[in-house]
Amino acid sequence: MSSRVLHALLPLTGGALIAAQAPINARLRLILSSPVGSGLVSFLVGTLILVAAVVVAGDAGSVAGGLGGGPWWAYLGGACG
């Protein structure tokens, strides 16, 4: 696949996944009968995917080594959304 096609498909895929996120999360909330529980499951799955991406990218050492090196407020980004 050429890089032009890949560069065109990535944002299209990202946009489709963003559009699908709300109904997927809504269904999970119905299944679990808990908005907080569905948020927890959603974030846990996302965290596992990010951990796998860090390992596959070979960045696990630099991420682990950099933890604790910034100011306390630098770690609050996840709480902001």
Backbone as CSV, one residue per row, in Angstrom:
resi,resn,N_x,N_y,N_z,CA_x,CA_y,CA_z,C_x,C_y,C_z
1,MET,0.845,-1.172,0.000,0.000,0.000,0.000,0.895,1.241,0.000
2,SER,0.582,2.182,-0.853,1.411,3.387,-0.933,1.184,4.269,0.288
3,SER,2.152,5.114,0.570,2.035,5.977,1.748,0.917,7.004,1.566
4,ARG,0.622,7.380,0.334,-0.478,8.334,0.099,-1.810,7.725,0.499
5,VAL,-1.991,6.469,0.148,-3.239,5.787,0.503,-3.318,5.632,2.017
6,LEU,-2.211,5.248,2.627,-2.179,5.091,4.075,-2.471,6.415,4.778
7,HIS,-1.888,7.495,4.286,-2.130,8.807,4.882,-3.572,9.262,4.687
8,ALA,-4.238,8.775,3.673,-5.651,9.094,3.482,-6.542,8.220,4.356
9,LEU,-6.157,6.954,4.538,-6.989,6.026,5.303,-6.918,6.259,6.811
10,LEU,-5.771,6.693,7.320,-5.637,6.875,8.765,-6.633,7.889,9.332
11,PRO,-6.751,9.090,8.781,-7.742,10.017,9.352,-9.180,9.562,9.118
12,LEU,-9.438,8.895,8.005,-10.790,8.380,7.775,-11.150,7.324,8.813
13,THR,-10.209,6.444,9.097,-10.426,5.419,10.116,-10.598,6.053,11.493
14,GLY,-9.740,7.026,11.802,-9.850,7.716,13.081,-11.192,8.406,13.243
15,GLY,-11.662,9.067,12.199,-12.960,9.731,12.250,-14.101,8.748,12.432
16,ALA,-14.017,7.616,11.753,-15.053,6.594,11.897,-15.067,6.028,13.312
17,LEU,-13.887,5.822,13.886,-13.823,5.289,15.249,-14.335,6.300,16.271
18,ILE,-14.055,7.577,16.052,-14.585,8.604,16.956,-16.111,8.632,16.883
19,ALA,-16.656,8.510,15.672,-18.106,8.497,15.511,-18.730,7.263,16.157
20,ALA,-18.022,6.146,16.159,-18.537,4.903,16.732,-18.389,4.856,18.255
21,GLN,-17.535,5.698,18.816,-17.232,5.619,20.243,-18.468,5.846,21.122
22,ALA,-19.260,6.858,20.839,-20.421,7.165,21.683,-21.443,6.025,21.712
23,PRO,-21.858,5.491,20.559,-22.817,4.380,20.644,-22.227,3.120,21.276
24,ILE,-20.946,2.878,21.073,-20.322,1.711,21.713,-20.335,1.882,23.224
25,ASN,-19.956,3.071,23.705,-19.955,3.322,25.144,-21.368,3.301,25.714
26,ALA,-22.337,3.788,24.940,-23.729,3.753,25.396,-24.212,2.310,25.552
27,ARG,-23.846,1.461,24.616,-24.235,0.047,24.723,-23.582,-0.609,25.931
28,LEU,-22.315,-0.305,26.168,-21.617,-0.857,27.332,-22.298,-0.408,28.615
29,ARG,-22.750,0.847,28.654,-23.443,1.345,29.838,-24.737,0.575,30.067
30,LEU,-25.457,0.262,28.993,-26.683,-0.531,29.139,-26.384,-1.944,29.621
31,ILE,-25.334,-2.537,29.103,-24.971,-3.900,29.479,-24.587,-3.962,30.954
32,LEU,-23.811,-2.989,31.416,-23.312,-2.990,32.793,-24.258,-2.303,33.768
33,SER,-25.262,-1.581,33.257,-26.204,-0.823,34.086,-25.499,0.167,35.000
34,SER,-24.393,0.704,34.530,-23.630,1.645,35.349,-22.790,2.546,34.455
35,PRO,-23.036,3.856,34.483,-22.192,4.739,33.685,-20.754,4.782,34.195
36,VAL,-20.572,4.718,35.501,-19.215,4.736,36.053,-18.495,3.427,35.734
37,GLY,-19.204,2.324,35.832,-18.603,1.027,35.499,-18.231,0.924,34.032
38,SER,-19.076,1.467,33.162,-18.741,1.420,31.738,-17.543,2.309,31.442
39,GLY,-17.438,3.435,32.142,-16.249,4.278,31.993,-14.997,3.558,32.448
40,LEU,-15.099,2.838,33.554,-13.964,2.069,34.064,-13.508,1.015,33.061
41,VAL,-14.452,0.253,32.532,-14.103,-0.785,31.556,-13.488,-0.158,30.313
42,SER,-14.072,0.936,29.842,-13.566,1.608,28.652,-12.130,2.084,28.860
43,PHE,-11.856,2.711,30.007,-10.505,3.197,30.275,-9.518,2.053,30.496
44,LEU,-9.965,0.953,31.112,-9.072,-0.195,31.297,-8.655,-0.793,29.952
45,VAL,-9.625,-0.934,29.051,-9.305,-1.469,27.723,-8.358,-0.525,26.993
46,GLY,-8.621,0.778,27.057,-7.737,1.757,26.433,-6.334,1.726,27.027
47,THR,-6.250,1.561,28.343,-4.947,1.481,29.005,-4.172,0.258,28.539
48,LEU,-4.839,-0.871,28.434,-4.164,-2.090,27.959,-3.655,-1.915,26.534
49,ILE,-4.436,-1.279,25.692,-4.014,-1.046,24.310,-2.809,-0.104,24.275
50,LEU,-2.813,0.937,25.105,-1.683,1.862,25.148,-0.423,1.194,25.683
51,VAL,-0.565,0.343,26.685,0.598,-0.390,27.205,1.178,-1.269,26.105
52,ALA,0.321,-1.962,25.367,0.797,-2.802,24.270,1.488,-1.956,23.202
53,ALA,0.948,-0.775,22.901,1.552,0.101,21.895,2.930,0.579,22.340
54,VAL,3.079,0.901,23.629,4.378,1.338,24.155,5.395,0.209,24.048
55,VAL,4.977,-1.004,24.366,5.886,-2.150,24.294,6.271,-2.438,22.851
56,VAL,5.293,-2.441,21.947,5.565,-2.719,20.531,6.479,-1.650,19.940
57,ALA,6.277,-0.397,20.345,7.106,0.697,19.828,8.508,0.700,20.422
58,GLY,8.735,-0.114,21.429,10.056,-0.181,22.054,10.344,0.970,22.998
59,ASP,9.304,1.623,23.511,9.478,2.783,24.382,9.314,2.473,25.859
60,ALA,9.142,1.205,26.216,8.854,0.855,27.610,9.956,1.326,28.552
61,GLY,11.216,1.183,28.156,12.322,1.600,29.015,12.350,3.094,29.254
62,SER,12.161,3.869,28.206,12.206,5.320,28.376,10.995,5.838,29.133
63,VAL,9.843,5.193,28.945,8.651,5.603,29.696,8.838,5.292,31.175
64,ALA,9.286,4.078,31.471,9.495,3.700,32.873,10.578,4.567,33.517
65,GLY,11.626,4.871,32.787,12.706,5.694,33.326,12.313,7.142,33.540
66,GLY,11.355,7.625,32.765,10.938,9.015,32.874,9.878,9.270,33.924
67,LEU,9.218,8.201,34.408,8.181,8.386,35.415,8.764,8.997,36.679
68,GLY,8.084,9.961,37.219,8.531,10.624,38.438,9.495,11.766,38.186
69,GLY,9.867,12.004,36.937,10.840,13.038,36.635,10.262,14.419,36.415
70,GLY,8.942,14.519,36.359,8.315,15.813,36.100,7.660,16.372,37.346
71,PRO,7.123,17.570,37.241,6.391,18.141,38.370,5.090,17.372,38.605
72,TRP,4.543,17.456,39.785,3.361,16.678,40.150,2.192,16.930,39.213
73,TRP,2.037,18.171,38.765,0.884,18.502,37.927,1.000,17.968,36.508
74,ALA,2.184,17.545,36.097,2.366,17.029,34.743,1.650,15.682,34.542
75,TYR,1.295,15.032,35.643,0.652,13.717,35.569,-0.868,13.802,35.674
76,LEU,-1.431,14.995,35.667,-2.857,15.178,35.834,-3.618,15.265,34.507
77,GLY,-2.920,15.146,33.387,-3.590,15.273,32.083,-4.706,14.279,31.877
78,GLY,-4.533,13.045,32.327,-5.579,12.034,32.175,-6.836,12.394,32.926
79,ALA,-6.701,13.064,34.059,-7.861,13.470,34.845,-8.640,14.595,34.159
80,CYS,-8.004,15.279,33.236,-8.669,16.387,32.528,-9.514,15.891,31.364
81,GLY,-9.402,14.630,31.048,-10.216,14.099,29.962,-9.393,13.497,28.927
